């Protein structure tokens, strides 16, 4: 699949359309993909939710998963780049966690095949959460009696408190973060009144400009039918050297190449979802573009060499706004306590 995708996306828009134009607009599926070795249970979701919100998974107790992927809001932090431990800044914008369960690869560069793999990354990243090792994370979890009790109840067996099981629990919670029933979803399911006239024009303009050559499938991130781990990638910018490329420094980051060191992966990126995109500014891998209308102009020029009219931009933005779904109510979890001591209070 990798070689096929590279050949496809390195070619013309016409070649891409041969594959993807048949992809009809789709509502989100009723069920999320779930690995056979990590079934969803209510108890596992509850544990994963606590871990997701717990800053004690970071070295100094200041950063949780929710710090950068805020599920009380857009699933991002709406910063250009996120702030990790000791005030450090990463090099890429935090993608939304909402509907990430439908992605076939995680991170901007697709280096994690599953939500479980992705969940293992941030705690050990020196800029993000800064823990020195997986063993240090497990040691900290074992020092919190409430977690030990829950891990034993959820996973059972010997060494229930493990780094793998931590990731499984967080991933299970993330699989509940789905925003269905957007105006777009209602429209494609037969409610003609769900979209405004402008959004309908934008839908046609989106398709006419071949935006759905890459932003296809129910998650607008490429085919959801791909096997897990086989992300859908696109070169960005496809047309280097444009005014937008220079202004927003789009080519400075080499994309997937940084993970694979394969020359064919230079400036290749996993196609991001457009679900709830109206809420996830700023835009692109470096968070350099502040507004959605400007992001549409950037994509038109850098990917398709189109100078899009103001009317088409406004119409496409109206369509993209129709992809904002209904967010389930998220309540803050009560975290298990340590009694008479602190795990993060005294830093050496």
Buried (B, 14 or more C-beta within 10 A) or exposed (E): EEEEBBEBBEEEBEBBEEBBBEBEBBBBBEEBBEBEEBEBEEBBBBBBBBBBBBBBBBBBBBBBBBBBBBBEBBBBBBBBBBBBBEEBEBEBBBBBBBBBBBBBBBBBBBBBBBBBBBBBBBBBBEBBBBBEEBEBBBEBBEEBEBBBEBBEEBBEEEEBBBBBBBBBBBBBBBBBBBBBBBBBBBBBEEEEEBBBEBBBBBBEBBBEBBBBBBBBBBBBBBBBEBEBBBBBBBBBBBBEEBEBBEEBEBBEBBBBBBBBEEEBBBBBBBBBBBBBBBBBBBBBBBBBBEEBBBBBBBBBBBBBEBEBEEEBBBBBBBBBBBBBBEBEEBEEBEBBEBEEEEEBEEEE
